[in-house]
């Protein structure tokens, strides 16, 4: 019984620490090159073929790839964007512009 209470307390403490860490993370507006690097890595796409006009569908970038990109962008730059905010993005440029706009708005 006592052990179970300790686990709950540890979980709450860890959760509280995680939220403090995120709020203290500085907002940085990523460059196009930094975003291209993340997209290439997370979506497993050749970096050399990425450009702002490239269609996500043509590159084979699916919603799960976008989620992976969002996690990496949040971790590296402190930018929190929900996938639902990006559903109208058809090109890399549109996706990148939304990520940058969020970073600028939150800075």
C-alpha positions in Angstrom: 0.0 0.0 0.0 2.7 2.4 1.0 4.8 1.6 -2.1 1.9 2.4 -4.3 1.6 5.8 -2.8 5.3 6.4 -3.3 4.9 5.6 -7.0 2.1 8.0 -7.5 4.1 10.8 -5.7 7.1 10.1 -7.9 4.9 10.2 -11.0 3.4 13.6 -10.0 6.9 15.0 -9.2 8.2 13.8 -12.5 5.3 15.3 -14.3 5.7 18.6 -12.6 9.4 18.8 -13.4 8.7 18.0 -17.0 6.3 20.9 -17.3 8.8 23.3 -15.6 11.5 22.2 -18.0 9.3 22.9 -21.1 8.3 26.4 -19.9 12.0 27.3 -19.3 13.1 26.2 -22.7 14.0 29.2 -24.9 12.1 29.7 -28.1 14.3 29.6 -31.1 13.1 30.3 -34.7 14.7 27.5 -36.8 16.2 28.2 -40.2 15.0 26.5 -43.4 18.1 24.4 -43.4 17.6 23.2 -39.8 14.0 22.3 -40.6 15.1 20.5 -43.8 17.6 18.5 -41.8 15.0 17.5 -39.3 12.4 16.6 -42.0 15.0 14.5 -43.8 16.0 12.6 -40.7 12.5 12.1 -39.2 10.7 11.3 -42.5 13.6 9.3 -43.9 13.7 11.4 -47.1 16.9 12.3 -49.0 17.9 15.8 -47.9 19.1 16.7 -51.4 15.5 16.5 -52.8 13.9 18.7 -50.2 12.8 22.2 -51.2 10.0 24.6 -50.1 7.9 23.8 -53.1 8.0 20.0 -52.7 4.6 18.5 -52.0 4.5 16.4 -48.8 2.5 13.7 -50.6 5.1 13.5 -53.5 7.8 13.0 -51.0 5.9 10.3 -49.2 5.6 12.3 -46.0 2.6 11.0 -44.1 0.9 12.2 -40.9 3.1 9.9 -38.7 6.2 11.5 -40.3 4.8 15.0 -39.5 4.3 13.9 -35.9 7.9 12.7 -35.7 9.0 16.1 -37.1 6.8 17.9 -34.5 8.4 16.0 -31.6 11.9 16.8 -32.8 11.1 20.5 -33.4 9.6 20.7 -29.9 12.7 19.0 -28.4 15.3 21.1 -30.3 13.6 24.5 -30.5 10.9 24.5 -27.8 8.1 25.0 -30.4 4.9 23.2 -29.5 2.5 22.7 -32.5 -0.4 20.4 -32.6 -0.7 18.2 -35.7 -4.2 19.5 -36.2 -2.8 23.0 -36.9 -0.9 21.6 -39.9 -3.7 19.6 -41.7 -3.9 22.2 -44.5 -0.2 22.1 -45.3 0.4 20.6 -48.7 4.1 21.6 -49.3 7.2 21.7 -47.2 7.2 25.5 -47.4 3.7 25.7 -45.9 4.7 23.3 -43.1 7.9 25.2 -42.3 6.1 28.6 -42.4 3.6 27.4 -39.8 6.4 26.1 -37.6 8.3 29.4 -37.9 5.2 31.5 -37.3 4.5 29.6 -34.1 8.0 30.1 -32.9 7.8 33.8 -33.6 4.4 34.2 -31.9 5.6 32.4 -28.8 9.0 34.2 -28.6 
